[in-house]
Amino acid sequence: MSVAPSVAKVLREHVTLEIEGIDRMYLNAYIPKLQHELGVVSFFRFHQGYTFASSVLMERITRGFIAAIERMCQERQIPLITFQKGQRKDDIAAHYRAGFHAEEGVVFVGKAQEKAMVFRTENRKHPATGRGYAWIVRTTALVNHYYFYCVDRDFGPFFLKFCSYFPYTAKLCINGHEYLKRQLAKEGVAFQALDNGLLSCAEPARAREISGELGPDHLEVLFRKWLALLPHPFSPEDRQAGYRYELSILQAEFSLTQVLDRPLTGRIFFEGVIRENLDLGRPDQVQLAFARRVTKRTPGRFRTRVITDGVMPSLHVDYKHTRIKQYHKEGQALRTETTINDTRDFAIGKRLKNLPALREVGFSANRRLLDVQQTSHDCTMDEDRFQRVNRPLRVGTQRTSALRFADAWVQALLSTLVLFCFLPRGFTNREFRERLAPLLGLALSAMTPGRTSYHLRRLRLHGLIERLPGTHRYRVTPEGLRTALFSTRSYNRLLRPGLTALGPDGPDPKLARLCRDLEAAIDQRIARAHLAA
């Protein structure tokens, strides 16, 4: 009988290619000066010189913008289509791209009605005089949006979507893996592509380097380049006066692709991962992957879901507006990807300049999830280490008591350590006792800082935690994590259920009866040997 390899062994010995990079990015393009009512009034009155600001003036710009789009499509013979309800835009884009053979250009333009933020004129009356006047208000409406599906020589396929109504916000969608493929092809590096990634590469180090280089400057260059090539709703004079588009991050996907040597390896990985990590979406567990503290007041959704498509499952972990998804891509690669839908979940701004900080969050979340899965699936410890933890210890001139395996306090201490095991900023005395007290059935007031310090000292001298230099924070050591996982899991999954099964009220009466018979036989043997009990 063969034993299935552990998750750690799968990732250590069966990965043939590993690429970490930005996947899809959805960027918001907007003009900062036109995001509020007074800014709009200022645009028409002080910049364009009108006496009053009105939606009638906006309509003139809209008609000119739409006419320029239609004229471009007619002159360049670019298909202009209207998306129908229920159609998948990606499928239509794939159809048109199949017949597009130029190195760069607009593949087609699609039109669809969607909800957007707009400004309208509202008639109001002066409370003192009763005279009517027009007032600009911000609202939402269903308006036409124009999708420019393009191919860029550096970024490959992407689309730029413009709202056709004032203030003409836009959305830019790119794919980092397409950028990587284009750059490798330009440099003559041989590779084999997945649907959205690489299956193999002649120069893996260069592929990783290109993925790591993609940043805000590259995205700015792409956006400005195509703004100049496509119809623009604002005139050169408007742009000269400071009414220029800026980019912010609406959605960002950060992926880690690990190509496996064979499909069976992926199945082994997921069978082990899903069995051990169904609780990752709990608030006290999801904070391990995202390095964020979660309390009762933290808004959002925290859950783990296992979704099966055919015979292949995928794992989904939610944190606020962010999700980690893990699946077996095309039966050949393990894909772990973090999708961030609101950068403020991590106290990071939305401006494009914050992309480096955001990618660090995404890549760290992917790595932490894999670390949790590996250690959780293979947390065995040798007998010497087990014995050292269960004996009193002397470190220099300091002495500390044993961490007895079956002691309720020790089990509570180790269970609490698991909650903090992957937080790089560590934890404080207060954070530790806030989670320790409920496990022991104690009120927080009964768990004093001094009492908690005594137990933290025990854990530190046994090597399970370490103090961060220059702070009053602690961090779980790798040996501490392995010890905590092994001890809590063996106690909760093996010892406690086993003792319950042996009792008179256990789930298996036959097993309990056999144990009582064994105990009676041992007592008789002792009596015959005239030994004291």
N, C-alpha and C positions, 0 to 999 in steps of 0.2 A: 504494500500500500504506500503510495507517495503522499507526502505532506505538502499542502499548498504553501507556497512561499509567503512570507509576511509582506505587508504593504511597503515597509522600508526596503526589503530586498527587491521587490518589483521595481521601485524607483531607482535603486542603486545599480542593479545589474541588467535591467531589461529596457532601459531608455536609450535609443540610438541617436536622438537629436532633441535638443531643448532650446526653445526660442521664447524669450519674454519681450513683449512689446505692446504698444497701443493697438487696439483692435478698431472698432468703430468709434467715431467721435461725431457728435451732433452739436454744432455751434450756433449760437444766436448772434445775428448781426443786427445792430441797432445804432441809432444816432442819439447819443446821450442827451443832447439839448432838446430833443423832441419827445421825451418820455413823460412830460407833465404839461398841464394846460397852459401855464404861463409861458413855458418855452415855445409852445405852438403859436400863442398870441404874439410873442416877440418875433418869431420867424416871419410872420406875415406883415406886422405893423412896422417893425424897426429895420428888418433886413430887406424885405421886398417893397416896403413903402406904402402899403395899403392903409386906408383909414380905419377899417374894421377887419377883424379876423373872422372868416366864415368858411363853412364847408363847401360853399360854392367855389372858392379859390382852390380848395383841395381837388375838386372835381376836374379842374382844368389840367392839373398836373397828372392826375390819373389817366385822363384821356390821352395825353401825349405819351405817357409811359406805355400804355397798352398798344397804341399805334406803332411805337418804335419796335415793340416785340413782334407784332404781326409783320411789320415791314422787313425785319431781319429774317424771319422765317421764310418769307416769300423770296427775298433776294438771294438767300443762301440755299434755298430749297431744303429747308429743315422741316421735318414733319411737326405739325402743331395739332395735338389731339386733346380731346376732353376725356378725362378719366370717368368711367362709369361707376356707379355704386356697386360695391362688392368686388371690384377688380383689385388684384394685387399689383401695386405699382412696380415691385421688384421683378415680377414675371414679365410685365410689359417692357421694362427696361432691358431685361436679358434678351428679349426677342429683337429689339432694335439694335442692341450692341452686336448681336450675332452678324448683322449685315453691315456693320460699320468697320471699315478697314483702314481709316486714316490714323496717323500717329496721334493726332490731337484734334479736338473740335467738339461742336455741339451735336450730340446724337439725335435728340428730339426735344421738344418742349411739350409738357403736359399741363393741362389746366384743370383745377378742381376747386370746388367751393368748400371752404373751411372757416372755422371760427377764429377771429383775430381781434386784438386790441386796436381800436380805431378812435378817432376824435370826430365828434359831430357838433352841430350848432343846435342849441336849445333856447327856445324863447322863454324869457323870464319877465316879470314885472317888478318895477321898483316899489318897495314897500311903502315909501313915503309919498311919491308922486303918482304911482299907478301906471307910469309909462312903461311900455314894453321895450326890451332890448335883447340882443343876441348874446349868447354866452357859450364858450367852447367847453364841452364836457368830454371826459374820457369814458368809453364804454366798449362793449364787444358786439361784433356783428358777423354774419356769414358773408364772406366776400371771396372773390376769385383769387386763387394763388397760382403762380406760374412756376412750374418745376423745370429747370434747365438741367437736363441730364447730359453730362459732358465726359470727355476723356482727356486727361492731362498727361503729357509725356513723362512727368515725374511722379504723379500720384495715381495714374490710372483712372478708373471710373469713379465719379463722384456726382453729387447733384447740389445745385444751389436753388433754393426756393424763395421767391419774392411774393410778399403780400402786395396786391395791386391797389391798395388803399392807404392813404396817409396814416402813419408816417413811414410806410413801406419797409417794415421790418423784414428780415430775411433769415434763412436757416441754411447752414452749410454742413453737408454730411460727407465725411471722408472715411477711408478704411486704411489703417496703418499697414495691414498685411499686403494690400495692393501696392502701397508705396514701396515696401520692402522688395516685392517681386520686380517692380520696375527698376529699382536701383541695382539689384543683382544682375538683371538682364543688360543694363547699360554698361556694367563693368565686366560682362562676359563670364560671370560666375554661374556654373551649371547648377540647376536645382530642379526638384520635382515638386509640383504644387499640390496642396490639398485644396478643397473648395475655398477655405478661408485660412490659409496658412501654408507651411512648408512640410512636405513629407521627408525630403532629404535635401542636402546641400553639400556641394563640393568644398565649401569654405565656411563651416559653421561659425567660426569666430568672427568672420567679416559680416555674416548675417546678423549676429547679435549686436555688433557694433553699429550697423545701419539702423536697427530697430531702436537702439538707445539714443541715437542722434536726433530722431524725429522730435521736434519741439515747437514752441510758439512761433519762432521766426519762420520756420518752413510753412506753417499754416497761414501766417500773415502774407507771405509772398504769394502763395496760391490764391488767396482771397483777393488781394489787390490786383493780381494779374487778370483774373476773370471779371472783376468789376470793370476793368478797362475794356474788355472784349465784348461784354454784354450790354444791352440797353440799361441806362442808369436813370432812376427817377429824378435825381437832382442835377441841376446844371453845374457846369464848372465854377460859376460864380458862387453858387451855394456852397460848394465844397471848399472854395478858397476862403469863405467866411467862417469856416469851422464846422460846417454841417457834414461831417464825415462819419462813415460807418466804423464801429468798433466791434470786436468779437468777445463773446463770453461763452462759458462752457455750459451747455444745456444737459448733455449726457456724455459720459465717457466710459469706454470699456477697456479694461487692462487685462491682458490674457497671458497665460503661461501654457505653452504647448509642449508636451513631452511625447515624442513619437515612440511607440512601443514596438518591440521586435515581432510580436504576433498578437492576433486578436484575443487569444485565450488569456494572455497576460492582463489585458484590460478587464476581462470578466473577473479574474481572480482579485484584481484591485478593488473593483466595486463591491464584490460580495463581502470583502473584509471591511471596507470603509462604511458601507451602509449599515452593516450589523452593529458596528461599534459607535456610530456617530449620529444616530437619529435624534439626539438631544442637542445638537449643535445650535439649533435655532432658539433655544431657551435664552432669555436675557442674560443669565449668569454664565452662559457658555459662549454666546455670540460675541461678547466683549473680548474674548481671547483672540479672535481672528481680526477684529477691527481696532484693537488697542484703544477702545473707548469705554469709559465707565457708564454702566447702565443702572439706573435707579427706577423706583416706582414712578417718578415724575417724568422719565424719559418718554417722549411721544414716539409713536411709530409702531411697526409690526415686527415681531421677532418670531420666526418659525423656521422649521426644517421641513422640506417636502421631498419625497422621492417620486419622480414621474417616470413612468415606463413607456417608451416608444417602441412598440414591437416587443423584442426581448431585451433591449438595452435600457437600463435605468439611468436617470440623471439625478444629481443631488442639488437642491436649491436651499440656500441659507439666506434669510432676509434680516436686514438691520436698517430700521427707519426706511429711507427711500433707496437704500442700496441693497444689491443682491450679489451673492457669490453663486455661480453656477458651475457645476463640475459634471462632465460627461465624456463619453468615449466617442471621439470625432471620427466619423466614417469607419469605425471599427479598427482604426490604426493608431490613433493618438489620444492621449489623455489631455483634455482641455479644461483648465481651471481659469475662470474669468470673473473679475469683479466689475460690476456695472454700477457706476455712481450717477444717480439722477438728481442729486442736490448736494453741491459741494459744501454747503453750510452744515451738513450732518457732521462734518469733521472740522468745523471752525475755519474753513478755507473759503476765500472769496471766489466769485464766479468769473472774474476777468481772466483772459487767456494767459496772462503772465503767471498765473498760479498753477499752470499745468505741471511744472516739475514737482511741486509739493503734492499735487493730487496723484500723480503717477506713483510717487513713493508710497502713498496710502494704498493704492490699488495693488501694486506689486507685493507690498508687505502683507496685505490681507491674503493674497494667493499663497504666499510662502508659509504664513502662519497656519492656514488651513491644512496644508500638507504636513507641517510639523505636528499639529494636533493629531492628524490621522495616523501618522507613522508611529508616534510614541504611544498613542492610545491602543493601537493594534498589536504592538510588540513592546510590552513594558516589563518583561521578566527581569529579575535581579538574581545574582549568585548568592550562595548560602553564606559566604563570608560577610557580604554586605548586610544581609538580613540579620545575622548574628550581632554585628557591630551596632546596628540601630537598636536592637533589643537589649543591649547591655549598657550600664552606666559608663560614662566616657570622661576621660581626663585629657584636656587640651592645654598643654603648658601648665600654668598654675590654676587653671579653671576646671571645675568639675561640674558635670551635669548628669541628670538622671536619665534612665533608659526610656526609650519610646516603645513601650510594650505593645506588641501587635494587637492584642485583644482588649486593650484599655479603651474605654469609650472616649475619653479625652483625646487620646492619641489619634483615634479614627477621625474625630471631629477636626483636629488640627490638620491632618493629612488631606481630608476632604476639602478643607478651606484652601489649602495650598493649590489644589488643582484649578480653582477658580482664577488664580492669578498667574498661572504658569507661563503665559506668553505675553504678558504686558511689559514692554521694554522699559517703561517709566517706573515699574515696580509698584509697591503698595505701602501704605503707612500703617502705623499701629491702629489708628481708628478704623481704616478700611478693613483691616483684618478682623478686628473684634466685632464689627457690624455684621460680618458673615459667620463668625464662629459662634456667637451667642445663640442664634436660633437653632443651630445644630445640636446644642446642648440643652435646649429648652430653657434658657436663661434670658432674663431681660437685659437689655443693653446696659442699663445702669449697674447690674451685678457684675458685668465684665469690665473691670476698671482698667485704665491704662497700665498701671503697675502689674496687675495680674497678667495682662496680655504680654507685657515686656518679658516676664519670666518665661513664658512659653516660646516667644520669639527667640530668646537666648538659647533655649534648648534646641530649637530647630537650627539655629545658626551654628552652634558648636558641633552638631551632628552633620553639618555640611549640606543641609537641605535647602537653606536659604543663605544669601549673602547681602550685606549692607552696601548700598550704592555709595561710593566715595563722596564725602562732603555733604551728605544728606541724611535725613532720618527715614529714608525709604529702603525697602528690602526687595530683593528679586529672587525668584526660585531658581536654583541651580539645575543643570541637566540631570545630575544624580538625584536631586530632590524631586524632580518631576517623575522620574522612573520609579523611585521609592514610593511616592504618594499614589501613583496609579496602580502599582502592583499591590500595595497593601490594602487600599480601599476596595479594589475590584475583587481580590481574592477573599476578603472578609465578607463583602456584600453579596458576592455571587456564588461563593463556595462554602465558606464556613457557616455563616448564619443560616442559609437555606438547609445545609446539611444537618446542623444541629436540630433545626425544626423538624426535619423529616424523621429523625431518630426518636423524637418525643412520643408519648402515648397518644397525643392528639395530632400526630403528623399526617401528611397526605397519603402515606403508604403504610397501613397497619401491619402488613406482612414484614416489612423491613424493621419496624419498631419491635415486633415480637421476636425476630431473629436476634436483634441486638440484646434484648432482655435475656434470651436464652444463653447467649454468649457470656453475658455478665454473670449469670447464675453459674455457668460451668466454671468460670474463672474463680468464683467464690468457693465452689466445692473443691477445686484443685488446691487452693490456698489452705482450706480447712484440713484436707488430708495430709498436707505437708507440714501442718502445725505451725503455719506462719501467721504472724500478726497482720491483721488487715491494714 
